[in-house]
Structure formats: structure tokens, C-alpha cells
Amino acid sequence: MRHPLTLHAFSGSCNPELLLIGHLGSLLESKSHSRVGLKSSTKQKTTIFSALASEKSLSDCKKMKKMWHRIIKLLAQGHTEQQWKPSMYSNITPVCFPSPLIEKPIGKTIEPGHKETFVLVQGQTESMPQTPPFSAMFDSSGYNRNLYQSAEDSCGGLYYHDNNLLSGSLEALIQHLVPNVDYYPDRTYIFTFLLSSRLFMHPYELMAKVCHLCVEHQQLSDPDSDKNQMRKIAPKILQLLTEWTETFPYDFRDERMMRNLKDLAHRIASGEEQTYRKNVQQMMQCLIRKLATLSQYEEVLAKISSTSTDRLTVLKTKPQSIQRDIITICNDPYTLAQQLTHIELERLNYIGPEEFVQAFVQKDPLDNDKSCYSERKKTRNLEAYVEWFNRLSYLVATEICMPVKKKHRARMIEYFIDVARECFNIGNFNSLMAIISGMNMSPVSRLKKTWAKVKTAKFDILEHQMDPSSNFYNYRTALRGAAQRSLTAHSSREKIVIPFFSLLIKDIYFLNEGCANRLPNGHVNFEKFWELAKQVSEFMTWKQVECPFERDRKILQYLLTVPVFSEDALYLASYESEGPENHIEKDRWKSLRSTLLGRV
């Protein structure tokens, strides 16, 4: 049974562009018909970073590609030449969405993993100020309309408009983060400031300032301080620390962060109330579990990476007749799409929200001594996710180029078309794009005789959905539909939303580059960071969904560890399947045979 988000709704007659998405920073190019293997065109090419061309110059696009090569540090694995054809949709006025326009649900719900804190004091139940989950954290304009009703601007340096915080000095914003007897910051503000503050200072520096303010202003260092005041303020400070450790746990891999946390937690737990000690212990145990799980995940990734082998090396030592392919492992495309979704959700889950900001950290113009956070920039989980996209693209191309017989290659193409279609129906747009990328690599697209045997109608529909025209208008429409379905889901399957990750990164990048971090008066441009937090909070909601499909260890093992061809090996396999058509291809074929096979 199909879900509301299906391909049938988009099955109108069309002649869409074909799309190639490589890794981040590589070219996104289109051509009229990838199956006919036309020569490279001199016509204008486009990149995934030029979808906002009406707003950004070519230099901006080049700057972004350079930025991502520096950030991700991935080799250019997916560079293949494709021909550009003006789209039949190019006469449509571009409609650019800086982020998916998703209406937020109204009402009080509690997101998975978020715990309400209740502190029992002498028979009374004191509840912490209630804050919304990520999915309800921002309204449609990006601001929380009820943020500051109880806040007192005692420190000055904050600028409001229509009850919304637009800017402020860094020191004032830090003080606004720290609770007092009569005030606790809304979770929207906590998330936004903790996310964006790393553009100006190290998290451990912020933690040190927060600890200092808590001790100084709330007199936690004085054992004789008023116990009633202690009862009021201690649970609020503990709640702030809990928010920080739950939402940004990776910050606490820094020993300086953990030392400050333990010091402040000890001051809270040293009081007479047993409940404080119990809550502090629970917070610390939860944090340690998260960090341990992250370390285990990184060990698994390192092990997978260390055992990866080029497919051609395996073929030299193992006869091709006994080589396995993906269809022998999983002959059902729907099952494979479900297992791909398992991998996607697992890797998404380990990406911390701070990685989106740390990827763009540069020198703070008001900091004369250092480039903020440059030596400890952490984007390792984001990098792992990009590497997975590249691997899946190359796996698809490898599986298609491997078979000796033309009918087997055609069958493999049709198999992956069905897998991609099911990924679309599930809401797994990242795997969908990786599969399309693999099928549009030049070693695959040049196989004209193979493509002639393929029924391409469904593939054309898929590519139409991922058409880059008008800033990926069709994809953004489908993503918005998947997000709306998730909000009203009646089953766990309908909650799945896995965005095309490269485009999500591009949106966040342009938001960061398009607005200054500081205003001319030196204030932090907090209006910008509301929008940044809004986009990241949507991602946070999507990544917390648990995969409802049954895991198949055999299929997962194959997808994650089977050797894949390098780019040169793909070309060699392609030429061996369907011979070179011109002198350039013949020369390359001879060179590859000599280099890779030791033949002339």
C-alpha cells in the first residue's frame, strides 16, 4: 500500500533534465539524455551551489565549493563530465525557498528524548518552565512570540522589536542565558544561543562564563546563602545544564567543558536536598552514555573504513563467476530501500546540530588574537554522512558496470530505479539522490546499448522530481509534502523525512554567508541566528525518528562493506562492456588497461 507521498501524483508527461549529484563541492551538471553518451558540451554548466544564482554571484558559488573542500576534506571522487541542456522548465520564474516552508504544529507536545524536570522540595512539586519540542520551537516567522514575557533586561545591551530579540552584546546575551530566581530562558533562546555562540567563542569559554555567573550572582559558593533562594534557583540551573548536555552532548568531549560541568553540578548537589544529587547523577550518567555511544559509533566507522578495498583488487584475486551482486543479496527493491533508510537514519542521528555551525566558523572580526574554534572544529559525523552518500553513488555505478552481459546490466538499472522510487515514497531523498547520481556517472551513462533495453519512464519521473531548476522547486515541494505527512503521521513509517543533505547544507551556508554575524554597532545579529536555528531545528526533528523497518544484517553488511570501483575502474569496466567510440576513449581505455590490469 502506497503512502500519500507517491510518484503517481507526478507521472505527467515530461521530458525532464537528467541530474548528476556528486559529492559536496563537485559539479552538478545536466544533459538531455544521459543514455546516448553525447560528447561534452561547451554550454553553460550549473552547480548545486548556484541554485540561488539570482541572489548569489559566481564568486559566491566558487567560494562555497572551496569552503566545502576545506571542511569535508574529501577527495573528488565523483567528477564526471555531463552535458547541459536548457530545461523545459527554464522559462519558469525561479522560486527560491531558503528553507523548507513547514508550518509548525500548535500545542504542547513532548519530543522523544526530552525530559521534563520536576524537583521535589519538602513535599512540594516544583516544575521547571515548560518549553516546546524542536518541531514546535519556532513559529512560521522564525521567532517565538512568547519568549520574553517574564524576562527582565537587568543587564542591558539587548535590543527588542515587537517583543522579539533582534540583537545584543555578547556579554548581555550570555547573561540572558543564565536563570535567576524569577526568570528561566525559553528553550528556543537556549537552543539558538548555544548553537550560534560558537561563532564567537569556544563552548568551554561559554561554559566557564555561565558557571561564573551562576556562582557569582546566585551565591552558590556561599554555604550560608538563603536556603529558600537556593531551592528556587538550583533546579533552574540544573535544568539549563540538562538542556545543554541533552542537545549538545558532543561539546562535553572537551575535558575543560566536563570539568566546569562537574564543578557546577557539585555545587548544586552539595546542598541538603537529596533530589538535587539524584538529578545531577542522572544528568551525568545520561551524558556519559551518549558520549560512549558516539565513541562506539566512531570505532565502527573507522573499522569499516580500514577494511574497505577497491573492487578491482578483489576481482584480480577472485574469479568473477563467483562474485556476488546486490540482487543476489536482496532481490526485492523495496527491502533494499528500507535497509538504506536504516543506514541514513543511523548516520543522521549522530550528526550534532553544532556541526552545521562549526563547519562555517571563521575569524571573529572583534577577536584580534585567534580564529574562533579553528583548532577544534568538529564535523566528523557530518563528514561521515557525506562519505556515505559518495559510497552509495559509487556502489550503484559499480553494480551496473560489473555484469558482463548487457541484459544483466539493464536489469540492474531497472532494479535501482525501483529502489529509488521506493526511497522517494518512504521520504528518503538522500538515498534517492545518491542512486540518481550513480546512474548518471559517465561510465554508466555512456552505455547506450544497455540503456536502450531499459524502460526509463519511471526514471524520468524521478529525475523530474530532483530537477535543479528554480532552486530545486520540485524537490522542495516533495520535501514539504513529506514533512507535512510526518506531522500528521498515523504510523512510524510516515514520520520519516530524510532530506537531500547537500542541499540542506547549501541552504544553511547561504544563510550564514548572506547575513553578517555582527551589526555595525558590534552587537550580535541575533535575528540571523533565529533563522539559522529554525533550519537546524527542523533537521533535529527529522533525525530523531526511529526506523520502523526490520533490520537485515546481511544486506546492511553488504551495503556498508562490499568493495566498490574507483572512478578509473568504473571507466575500465564500462569500456570492457561497451567498447570505446572515439579516439579519446580508446586512448583512455588503453591507458587504464595498462595501469590497472598490466595489459597493453
N, C-alpha and C positions, 0 to 999 in steps of 0.2 A: 504493500500500500504506500502510495506516494504522499509526501508532506506538502503543505501549501506552497512551499518554495520549490517548484519543479521546472524542468526545462520545457514542459509542454506549453507553458504560457509565453514562451519566447520563440516558438517554432515557425514564425512567419517567414516568408520568402525573403532572402537577403543574399548578398554577395560580400560578406564581411572581409575586412583585412585579416591577415594572419599575424599572430603575435608571437614574438620571441622575448621571453624574460630570462635573462641570465642571472648571475649573482649581483649583489648590490654594487653599484658603480659601473657595471658593464652596460653595453648599449642595448637599448630596446628598439628593435627595428621591425618593420613590417614589409610584407610583399604581397603581390597579387595572388600568387598561387605557389605555395611552398613545394608542391609535389612535382612541379615541372623543372625545377632546378635551373632557373634563369641565371645569367651572369649578373655580377654585382652592378648595381645601377649607380650613377653619379648624382641621382636626385637626392634631395634633402632627406637626412635621417633625423629620427627623433630619439629621445632617451626617456627613461621613466621619470627623470627629474625635470623634463621640460613640459610636463602636462599643464603647468601653470605659466606657460610662455607669455601669456598676455600680461602677467604680473611680474615675471622674473626674466632677467636678461640671460643671454647665453653664458655670460661670465658667471652668473649665479649657479647655473647648472654645472659648469665645469668645476666651480668651487665645491659644490656638493659632492661630485664624484670624487674629487681629490680628498675631501673630508672623509668620505666613507672608506676609501682605500687606506687612509691613515688609521681610522678607527678599527675597522674589521681586520685588516692585515691579511686578507685572503688573496691567494694567487688568482689571476684572471683565468679561471677555468672554463668559462662559458662563452668566450669571444668567438662568435661565428658570424660571417657576413650574410646579411639578408637584404633583399631588395625592397625598396619602399614604393608603395603605390598610394596615391592620394585616396583617402577613404570616401566611400559614397556618402558618409555622414559628415564630411568636412565642411559642407555648407551650413551646418547647424551652428548656431551661435554657441560658443563654449559656455558651459555652465560648470563653474568650479566650486566644489564643496571643500572647504578647508578641513572639515572632519565630517564623518557620517552624521547626518542630522537625525538624531534619535531622540524622540520625546521620552522624558523620564517619567517613571510611574509616580503617582502621588499616593502618599500614605506611608504608614510606618511598617517597614519590613526589616528583618534582620538577615544580613548576608551570611553565607556559610563561613565558618571560621571566626566570626566576630562575636565576642562575648560581652555581655553586659556585666558591669561590675557592681556588686552590692556589698557594702561593708556594714557589718553588724556591730553596733556600739551600745553596750549596756541595754540590751533588749530592744533597741530601736533599729529599724532598717533604713539605711540611707542609700538612695540610688544615685548613681552618677548621672550627670546631664545626658539625656538621650540624644544620639546622633544618628543620622541616616546611613544606610549602607552605600557602597560605591555607586550602585545603579540609581540611587535617588539623591546622590550627594549634590548634584548641580541641577538647576532648572534650565530651561531652554536657552536662556541668555548667557549661561555660564556663571551666574552669580547666585549665591544663596541669599534669599531675601530676608531671612530671619537671623542673620549671622550675629549682629551686634546689639541686639535689643538689651542685653544685660551687661554689655562690656562697658568698662569705664576707661576712657583715654587719659589715664593719670600720668602717663609718661610723655605725652605729646609726640609730635613728629609723625602723626598719621593723618592722611587726607582721605575724607569720605565724600561721596556724592550719591544722593538718594539712598543713604544708609548702606552703601557699598564701599568697601575699602579699595581705593584705586592706587595708592602709593604710600610710601612711608620710608623713613630712615631705617637702615638695617638694625640699629640698636632698638628702635621703637618696635619694630616687628618682632624682634626676639622677646622683648618684654611682654608683647601681646600674646606670645605663645605660652607664657608661664601663668598658671592659675593662681588665684588668691582665694581668700575666704568667700568672697561674693561673686566670683567670676570663674568660669571654665570655658576655654576656647571651643568653638564649634569644631566638629571633626573635619568639616570642609576646609577650615582655615589650617588646622593641624596638618592635614594631608598636603595641601598646597604649599605651605611654607617649608615643611620638611623635604618636599620634593624639589623645590626651587632654590632653597638656601644654599645648596651645594655648589651653585654657580658663583657664590661669593665667599664661601668659607668651607673648610673641612667639616664633615659631620662631627668629628671628635671635638673640634673647636666650638661648635654649636652646643654640643652636649656639656662641655665644660662651663659655658656661659649660663646654660639652663640650670645646671647644678649650683652655680654660684648664686644665681638669683633666688633659687628655692631656699638655699641656706641663709642667705642674707636677709631677704625680705620676709621669710616666714619663720625665721629664728629657730630653724631645726637644730642648729648647733647648740642651742641653749636648753639643757635638760629641764630647767625650771620654767620654761615658757608656758604660757597658759594652756592647760590641757584641753579646754574646750576648743580653742583655736586650732590646736593640733588635730583634734578629732575632725574638724571641718576641712582642713587643708590637706592632711596626709592622704586621704583616699583620692583626692583630685590629682595630686602629684603622681600617685601610683597609677592612676588611670592614664595620665599623659605618657608615662613611661611604657605602659602596656600598649597604648596606641602605636608608639614608636617601634617597639620590639615586634609587634604583630605585622605592621605594614612595611617596615624597612628593616627586616632582621639582618640583612647582609651588612648593614652598617656596623654591626657588632662583631664582625670578624676582626676588626681593628682592636688590638689589645687596649688602646687608650680609651676607646668607647666603652668597652666592657668594664674597665677599671672605674670609670666615672659612674657607670650604671650601678655597679655593685656598691660603691661608696654611698650614693644617694639612697639606694634601696635599703642599705644597712641602717641609715639614719631613720628611715621610716619604720623599719621593723624593730628597732631598738626600744620602741615605746612599750607601754604596758599592755596594749591590745594584742591579743593572740591572733586576731583575724588579720591584722596587718602582716604579721610574719608569714601566715599561711598564704596570703595573696602574693606576697613578694616571692615566696618559694615557688608558687605555681607559675608566675611570670617567668622566672629564671629557668625553670625546667622546660617550659614550652619553647623558649628561645634556644636553649641548648639542643633540644630535639630538632628544631628547624635547621640549625647550623650543621648538625651531624648528618641530617638527611641530605643537605646540599653537598657536603663533603663526599658522601657515598655516591651521589649522582655524578660528581666530577670525576671520581675514580672510575666509574663505569664508562664515561665518555673517553677518558684517557686510554682505557683498555681497548675500547673499540677502535680508537684512532691508531693505536700502536700495532694492532693486528690487521689493519687494512692493507690489502695487496692489490696491485693492478691486475685486471682480468687477463691481460695478455700473458703475464708471467705465469698465471695458473694454467693457461691453455698450453704453454710450452711444455709443461710437466705432466699434464693430464689430458688424455685424448678427448677431443670434442664430442665424440659419440656418447660419452658418459657424463657430459656436462648437464647440469640441471638448469632449467629456466624458471621464470616466475609462474608460468602456467602449470608446470608440474608440481609446484609447491602449493599453489592456490588457483584453482581453475574457475573460481567464482569471483567476478569483478566486484560484486557488492561486498563480499567478505574482505577483499583486499582494501577497498575504500574505508571500511570500518577499522582495519588494522592501521592504516595510515593515519586515521583520526586519533587513534591511541597515541601514536608517536607525537603527533602535532600537539595534542593537549598536554602530554607529559612535558615536552620541552617548553611550551608556553608557560606552564605553571612555575618553572624555575627561573623565569626572567623577572628580575625585580623591577619595580616601577622606576627606581632611581637610575637604572641603566640607560633609559631614554634620555635623561638629562646629562648624565656623566659622559655620554658619547659626544656631547657638544660643548663640554667645559673648555673655556678658553681663559685668557688672562683678564682678570677684573680690572677695568680702567682705573679704579681707585686704589688698586693694590700695586705699589711700586716695587715690591720685593719678589713676588713669586707669581707663577701661573697656577691659579687655584686648582687644587686637587689633581694636577697633572701627573704626579708621580704615583698616584694610587687610583687612577681611573679604572673602574671595573666594569667591563661589558662582556665578560666571558660567556655568560649564558645567552646573551643576545647573539654573540658570535657563533655559538654552537647551533643556534636555530638557523642562522644564515647558512652555515655549512650543511645542515640537514637539507635545506632547500636545494643547494647545489648538488648534493649527493643524489637526491631523488631525481633531479633532471638528468643527471648522467646515467643513473640506473635505467631510466626509461629508454634513453638513447642506446645504451648497451644492449638491453633486451631485444630491441628492434633490429639492431645491426648484427647480432650474433647468428641467427639462423642462416643456414646455407641456402635453403630453398625459398623461393620468392613467396609461395603460398603461406609458408610459416611466418615470414616477416609481415605479410599482410594481416594474418590472423593476430599477430602480436599487436599491431597498430590498432585494430578494431577492439582488442581486449582493453588496451589502455584508454581508448575513447570511452568505453563503458565504465571503466574505473573513474575517469574524470567526471563523467556525467553524474555518477553516484556521489562523488565528492561534492559536487555542486548542490545536489539535493540535500545532503547532510548539512551543508553550510561550511564545509571545509574548503575555503577558497585558496588557501596557501598550497595545499597539495594539488588542487586543480591547476593552478598557475605553473607549478613545477612540472607537471605532466605535459602541459601545453608547451612549455619551454623545451623539454626534452624532445618532443616530436617536431619542433621547429629548428633544432640544431641542423646545421648544413649537412653533416654526414647522413642524417635521416631524410631531410627534405629533398636531397638530390636523387633519392631512389625512385625515379619516375616510374619504372616498370612495377615496382612494388605498390606505389600509391595508386596506380591505375586499377589495381584489384581491390581497392578499399572503398567501402561505402562511406563517403565523407560528410553526409548530410548532418549527422549529429555533431561531428567535429566542427563544422562551420558554425553551428548554433553556439557551441561552447566558446569559440573564438570571438563570436559576436558579443557574447556576454563580457569578455575580458578585453574588448576593444579599447585602446587607449584614447580614442577620440573624446574631446570635451572633458578632459581630465578624468578619464575612466568613468564616464557618466553611467554606462550600463552596469558596470560592476558595482558602483556605489549605490545604485538603485536596488540591485540584488542584495547587497550587504545590508541596506536599510530594511529590506523585507525580512532577512534572516534575523536581524536584531529585534524587530517588532514581534516576530514569531517567538523569539526567545522570551520576551517579556510576558507573553500570554501563554506560555507553553503548558501543555497538559501532560507532557511526558519528558523524561530527561533527554531523549534524543532531540526534541525540538528546541532545547536550550542551547545547542551547540552553535557557536559563531567563531570561526577561525578566519581572521582577516588575511588578505594578501599582505604579508608583512612588509615587503619592500615599500609598498605604497603608504602604509601606516607610518613608517619611518620618514618617508618623504614629506608627508603632511606635517609631522612634528618638527622636522628640520626647517621647513619654510616658515612655520610659525615662530620658531626660535630666531631665525635669521631676519624675519620681516619686521621685528619689533626690538627696540633697544631694551637691555636689561635695566638700565638706569635712565632716569629723566635728566634734563639739563640741570636741575637743582640738586642732583646727587641722590634723589630718592629712588628706591627700588620700584620698578614699574610693575606693581602687583596686578594690575589689570591684565597684563600679558600672561602672568602665571596662573590666573584663574582659567584662562583658555587652555593653557598647557595641561593643567591638572584635569580639566574636563576631558580632554582626549585620552590621557593616560588612565583616568578612572574608568572609561569605557573598556579599555583593554583589560584592566584589573577584573572587571565583572566577567568578561568572556573567558579569561584564563582560569577562573575558579570552577568552571563546570567540570563535573566528573564524567568521564567517558562511559556511556551506558552499554557499550558493546562488549561481548565476551572476548577476552584476550586469547590469541592463538600464538603460543610461544614459538612454534616452528616458523610461522610466517613472519613474525616480528624479528626473529633471529636472522632470517634471510634478508629482509629489508635493511637491517642495520649493519650487517657484516659481509654480505656477499661482495666479492671484488667487482669493481666496475672499470670500464675502459677509460683511459686518459683521452684527451682530445685527439692526439695523434693516432692512438689505437682505434678510435672511432672512425677516423678518416680511412685508415688502412682497411678495416673491416668493411666499410662502405664501398671502397674501390674493389675489394675482392668479391663483393656481392654483385655489384653492377659496375662494370669497367669504366675507366676514365673516358670523358667525352671530348677533351681538348688537350692541347699540348701542356698547358699549365697543370691540369690534373694528372696527366701522365708523368710529368717530371716529379710531382709531389709523391705520386704512388711509388715510383722507383726509389725515391729518397727514403720513404717510410719503410719499404721492404728491406732496404739495406740497413737502416738504422735499427729497426725493431725486430726484424727476422733474420738479419745477417745474410740476406739473399740479394742477388743482382737482378 
